[in-house]
Amino acid sequence: MSRNKSADKNTLYWPKIQTLSSVIKSQIKLHANMGGVVPEVAARAHLKYIRPVVTKALKDSKLKIEQLDYIAVTQGPGLIPSLLVGVEFAKMLSLSSGIPLLPINHMAGHLYSPFGGMSSKLSSPSNLKFLFPMICLIVSGGHTMIVVMENTKNYKVIGRTVDDAAGEAFDKVAKLLGLPYPGGPAVSKLATKSKTTNIVFPRPMLHSKDYNFSFSGLKTAVLYKTQDLKFKISATAPMSIGAMADRKDLKIKAEICKAFQDAAVDILAIKTLRAAKEYKAKSISISGGVSANNALQKRFEQDCKKNKLKLLLPGKGLSTDNAEMIGIAAAFALINGARQTSPTKVIADPNLEL
């Protein structure tokens, strides 16, 4: 990792980032069989695969563990059983090897994930001036928040969800309609089957004076609509969209998905753009699992082009939770003055604030 001093003192430094290996062991099939994430089941899978995943990552990188300068680990927020597996394994690795441990905030991983491929695109550090101030929308299964980033070091959260996160709402709507897990991609895919819809769902907190979000009411509105249309939701077993092709209710379910997605995208885009205008942002970034949603990306591309804002998105594979984004956040933490922490003092925190 090298430091490039920026011509803009407010931009600080930009690390040169190169990913030597990235290994992901997906649990999607495991959770699909159970209709969603069961924390204890997820933790057992983490415990089973964490060592072979780390071993393969080292092998693919062609490095030996003694060649590493730091070990970064997700401290939180998240599901405590899974966090405990990762944190305790990293502590053991750090203590046995003598390599310093860097605890990293999960949300910081999402925050910095769009920066992963930026180093190779910057012909000069002075080009960073076109990025900041930046408004960052982090939108995932467990979190939805707006962050204003003054530079690569200084940022603050200016809005967050007061109940359900956007990704959680997508998953719950999918479950209501009998769509498979993970729900977000399933809802998005079925929404494309409907070009238009007369269904209109509410946009909670759209006109509130703050930048907070609420998706619980939107999810409840979908529930009421399915009840009004007399769907036998409780008797609907999850099935693939292909398997639903001959079902009579496919059309109306597609309309519900489109109407729900339109409402969710409206809320996210309008509030984020409002923040960009207030803070005189030069760019917008969106990250987290929901940032991979095609309708959301298209809306932000249009809004950013119209308002002459640069749009940053995570690279392939960096939207959903992964170790690479934690490494990226660790690189920025180091150039911004992070100090190594005694492994024995690192504690998993499911409620850790950004």
C-alpha positions, -999 to +999 in steps of 0.1 A: +000+000+000+014+034-010+003+069-001-004+096-027-005+131-013-034+151-027-031+186-040-063+192-020-055+192+017-091+183+026-089+151+006-060+137+026-046+105+011-057+078-013-043+043-009-032+022-038-055-009-035-049-042-053-069-073-045-047-104-046-075-129-038-112-128-029-129-160-017-166-161-009-185-192+004-221-184-002-248-195+022-277-186-001-288-223-008-286-231+029-308-202+039-332-207+009-341-241+023-351-224+055-369-195+040-345-169+054-314-164+076-314-183+109-286-168+130-275-201+147-275-220+114-255-192+097-229-192+125-224-230+123-217-226+086-193-198+093-175-220+119-173-249+094-159-229+064-139-200+079-106-218+081-108-234+046-118-200+031-089-182+048-065-209+037-077-207+001-075-169+001-039-171+012-031-198-013-047-178-042-028-146-032+005-166-033+014-151+001+023-168+034+007-155+065+040-142+079+041-118+049+010-100+060+012-066+078-023-066+092-054-088+097-087-069+093-119-083+108-156-072+109-163-062+144-200-053+138-228-045+134-245-077+123-258-110+137-239-117+169-234-155+164-217-150+130-197-120+143-184-140+172-170-167+148-152-142+127-138-121+155-126-150+176-110-167+146-092-134+137-080-129+173-066-164+174-049-158+140-034-125+153-022-139+186-006-170+171+011-151+143+019-118+160+003-099+131-016-067+143-054-069+142-076-041+128-113-042+138-134-027+111-170-015+111-193-035+087-209-003+075-175+013+068-169-017+045-200-008+025-191+029+027-157+024+011-166-004-012-172+019-043-136+031-039-121-004-045-113+002-082-107+039-080-069+038-075-062+026-111-086+052-125-069+082-108-043+097-131-035+123-104-045+126-067-058+161-076-086+144-095-101+135-061-114+171-059-143+161-082-156+135-057-161+155-025-183+164-008-200+131-014-234+118-004-233+080+003-264+059+004-258+026+022-287+003+015-287-034+026-307-061+043-301-048+078-293-011+073-304+019+053-285+052+059-273+084+043-238+095+050-222+128+040-185+123+033-163+155+034-132+135+023-117+101+026-115+104+064-143+126+077-179+116+074-211+116+094-244+098+093-273+123+086-301+098+082-310+062+089-340+039+090-362+041+120-376+006+115-371-019+087-342-015+063-350-014+025-334-048+019-354-063+048-386-049+032-377-065-002-372-099+016-405-096+035-425-087+004-410-116-014-421-139+014-456-125+013-458-133-024-443-167-022-411-158-040-378-176-033-350-164-010-331-141-015-361-119-018-346-088-033-335-102-066-367-122-069-389-091-064-368-071-089-370-099-115-408-103-112-412-065-113-398-066-148-428-087-159-450-057-154-446-027-176-473-006-160-495-009-129-524+009-114-513+000-079-498+028-059-481+023-025-473+050+000-438+067+002-433+069+041-413+098+054-407+111+018-415+147+028-401+146+064-376+174+071-349+149+080-331+122+060-345+092+080-363+063+063-392+040+072-401+009+052-423-008+077-454+010+065-447+003+029-443-034+037-476-034+056-493-017+026-482-046+005-496-070+030-530-052+030-531-052-008-525-089-010-553-094+015-576-072-004-569-092-035-577-124-015-544-141-021-540-172+000-506-161+012-503-187+040-509-215+015-484-202-010-451-221-009-420-203-022-414-211-059-392-198-087-406-172-111-403-197-139-425-222-120-450-194-115-453-187-152-487-206-156-502-192-124-532-169-128-519-146-101-485-141-118-496-108-135-510-092-103-480-103-083-457-088-109-477-055-106-474-056-068-436-061-071-433-032-096-454-009-074-434-018-043-401-014-061-412+020-076-421+032-041-388+020-025-367+035-053-386+068-051-379+071-014-342+062-016-335+084-047-355+115-037-341+118-002-305+110-013-307+137-041-322+162-016-292+156+007-268+160-023-283+194-030-283+206+006-246+196+011-236+208-023-222+173-032-202+166-063-209+129-063-232+102-050-223+067-041-247+038-034-235+006-017-248-025+001-268-054-013-297-034-026-273-012-047-272-041-072-309-035-080-312-026-116-341-002-112-323+016-084-291+020-104-311+032-135-329+058-114-296+071-098-279+072-132-307+094-146-308+117-115-271+121-114-268+128-151-296+154-148-280+171-118-244+168-131-233+145-103-208+117-105-222+083-095-201+057-078-211+020-075-193-010-059-174-032-083-186-067-092-191-088-062-187-059-038-224-050-032-232-079-009-212-087+023-177-098+015-142-097+030-128-076+002-148-045+012-135-049+048-099-049+034-107-017+014-120+000+045-089-012+065-066+004+039-084+037+043-084+033+081-046+029+081-038+060+060-063+079+082-044+071+113-058+039+127-037+022+153-034-016+159-056-029+187-047-056+212-065-087+200-078-094+235-096-061+235-115-066+203-151-076+210-179-084+186-205-057+187-239-064+169-250-028+175-218-010+165-225+025+152-208+040+121 
